[in-house]
Amino acid sequence: MTKPKSPFLIVNPKSYLYGEKALELAKAADQVAADTGLSMYFTCPYADIRLIKENTENIIVCAQSLDPLVPGRGMGAVLPESLKEAGAGAVFLNHAENQKTVAELYACIKRAQELDMITVVCADSTVEAKAVTCLGADIVLAEPTDLIGTGQVAEDSYTTETVKALHEVNPDVLVMIASGVSTAHDCYNVVKLGADGTGATSGILNAPSPAERVREMAEAIVKAQKELEEEK
């Protein structure tokens, strides 16, 4: 099974970008990934997965969700096999804008695992994040929903306590803290506090140059990781 690497950055345009605009930012992120060596994910609408995968080399293309069905019936649902074949190497699940029941989430994680797709699973609290960790998620995005898009980052104690709590459940799970993250400094700080990675939507798209913001964030994460290694 493919294992996600720490640290990482997820560039998540949601549905604000599509087609050529999404590809333009994906190519910029691809170059940053090549220059920094940082593990980088890029989410995009389903219809753009193949376009972006075929025009990049260093990023992990991430689907926005999937449904737990197998080839056959399921008209209108998102078939995991079609995402994988199009080039998705990872999938977001249970985002605040597309939540699932526990049963659905477990089934989706299992289907993704069968296809060797990395799962990035969202949780609204530390308690929910621990439950998601038990379900087998590769990366747990533990973020208070009310901070999404606000530019207000969770308190430092939230990051340190969440990382500790999730590692007690599974030492191998990667912990992502991203609520309100919008600057390179935010990225640096959460990684220094113990998170494996972070990501952003508005913090990137609202920047004067989204491509340059991605580079700044990636370099900040690499710097934080290097300092952590030197402190050991």
Secondary structure, DSSP 8 states (H G I E B T S, - for coil): -----SSEEEE--TTS--HHHHHHHHHHHHHHHHHH--EEEEEE-GGGHHHHHHT-SSSEEEES---S--SSS-TTS--HHHHHHHT--EEEES-TTS---HHHHHHHHHHHHHTT-EEEEEESSHHHHHHHHHTT-SEEEE--GGGTTTS----HHHHHHHHHHHHHH-TT-EEE--TT--SHHHHHHHHHTT-SEEEESHHHHTSSSHHHHHHHHHHHHHHHHHHHHHH-
